[in-house]
Amino acid sequence: MDNLIWFIVIGILAGFLAGRLIKGKGFGLLMNLIIGVGGAILGGWLFGAIGLSFGGGFIDSLITAFLGAIILLYIINLIKK
């Protein structure tokens, strides 16, 4: 249960930070969570595929989710155009 709570917290933070960087503001709690969790999954898969790891702590997981969320938002922006 604790892992799920941390996954949600990291997802919200990563989505918020990526939204601030890409859009200039956050997307709201639910969208930040969706973007952050999607970014965490994408980042974990992508960085694992290329053999890159930031470690396993809170900050390391946040970095992976944040970078994955930025990539996810970039892909979404390409599709929207």
N, C-alpha and C positions, 0 to 999 in steps of 0.2 A: 504494500500500500504506500509506503514511504517513497518507493521508486516512482510510482505513478504521480505522486504529488510533486516531486522534484522535476519530473519530465514536463509536467504542466507549467510549473514556474519557469523553467528554462525556456519552454516554448513561448510563453507570454513575453518574457524579456527579450528573447531573440527576435520575435516578430515585431515588437515595439522598436527596438534599436534599428532593425533593418528598414522598417517603415519610416523612421525619422531620417535615416540616411538617404533612402531612395525617393521618398515622397515629400519629406519635410515635416511630416507629422505622423502620428500613429494612425492605425486603422480602426481602433476600438478594441475592446478586450477580446471579443470572440474572434475577430479577424486576425488580431495579433497572435492569438493562440493557434489558429489554423495555419497561418503563415509560418510561425515558429516551429510547430510540430512538423509540418511539411518540410521545412528547411532542415530540421534535425535529421529527418529520415533521408532526405536527399544528400545532405552533407556527410552523414555517416556512410551511406552507400558509395558516394563519389570518392571521398577521401580514402575509404577502405579499398576501393578498386585500384587506386593509384599508389597504395601503400603508405599513405600519409596519416599520422596519428598525432593528436595534440595531447594525449593522455586520457585519464579517466576521471578526473575531478570535476567539480562544479564549473570552474572557470574554463577548463578545457572543453567540457560539453557545451557550454555557452558559446565559445568561439566556433565550434563545429556547427552548431545550430544557426548562429548568426551568419556565418559565411554561406551556409546552405540556403538560408532565407534570402540573402542578397541574390544568389544565383537564381532561386525560384522567382523572385520579383522581376529580375531581369528577363527571364523567359516569358513570364506573364505579360510584361510590357511589350516584348517583341510580338507576341501573338495578338495582343490588342490592337497593334498598329496595322 
